[in-house]
Amino acid sequence: MRKVLIIFAHPRLENSRVNRQLLVRVPASPSVTINDLYETYPDFNIDIEREKALLLENDVIIWHHPFYWYSSPPILKQWIDMVLEYGWAYGNGGEALRGKVVFNAITAGGNAEAYCPDGYNCYTIPDFMRPFEQTARLCKMDYKPPFVVLGTHGMSQERILSASTEYGMLIESIENESFDFESVNGNAYLNSKLMGTLI
Ligand SMILES: Cc1cc2nc3c(=O)[nH]c(=O)nc-3n(C[C@H](O)[C@H](O)[C@H](O)COP(=O)(O)O)c2cc1C
């Protein structure tokens, strides 16, 4: 079994339609941990040692968040700034995270047409993920394409449920090692190999 750590960042979960539902289908399993950053650190005072211990205990890390201003809500940046320390995560002696798999799981208001060179956001989602990708690379982690739910504005409840089923199935297959991470290398999205219809 692989151990999965979901590092979750949504500043107003009580108002969420999509992410709240995505979390519902995350398997309740001792191998899966949801680390809700805004709930745990409402003052942004991240417990670095707790976070490092969680990272060490897990094999696959998911940065799960809504897409805000082409990036993540700020607490995830704070988490990266505080936890991924020189000499631990990167740099001289920084080997703690070597080989761990990491990817973003994001929801975004814009749809797939908006996230392309001819669309109104001009760039693709993987383009916007570059800072995360390179952060992972610097930490010798194995960065994978993002799991995406696009076009969330006005998304039907049916599609939200379908996205949530897909997310739950993905995590279950990661956990039981049936998901082949090698097969998604080079893909724009992690879920284009799964149900595919959401993007
Ligand atoms: C502050 C803020 C910034 C946002 N920025 C973006 C953005 O850059 N691109 C985008 O496609 N959607 C953007 N959105 C839309 C959110 O991504 C969308 O509402 C969210 O993913 C829906 O998930 P939820 O129901 O769990 O909140 C933004 C929303 C907010 C509140």
The ligand as an ORCA input file, in Angstrom:
! r2SCAN-3c Opt
* xyz 0 1
  C      -9.925     34.717     -5.138
  C     -10.303     33.853     -6.295
  C      -9.432     33.741     -7.372
  C      -9.750     32.908     -8.442
  N      -8.872     32.820     -9.480
  C      -9.132     31.967    -10.508
  C      -8.192     31.823    -11.566
  O      -7.110     32.422    -11.592
  N      -8.523     30.981    -12.588
  C      -9.694     30.282    -12.605
  O      -9.919     29.526    -13.562
  N     -10.602     30.390    -11.594
  C     -10.336     31.219    -10.544
  N     -11.219     31.322     -9.509
  C     -12.401     30.436     -9.482
  C     -12.127     29.256     -8.535
  O     -11.047     28.489     -8.982
  C     -13.370     28.389     -8.386
  O     -14.386     29.182     -7.860
  C     -13.135     27.206     -7.482
  O     -12.195     26.323     -8.058
  C     -14.416     26.451     -7.194
  O     -14.181     25.512     -6.161
  P     -15.007     25.537     -4.800
  O     -16.472     25.365     -5.147
  O     -14.470     24.410     -4.003
  O     -14.733     26.859     -4.124
  C     -10.958     32.173     -8.441
  C     -11.833     32.303     -7.355
  C     -11.513     33.119     -6.304
  C     -12.473     33.230     -5.135
*
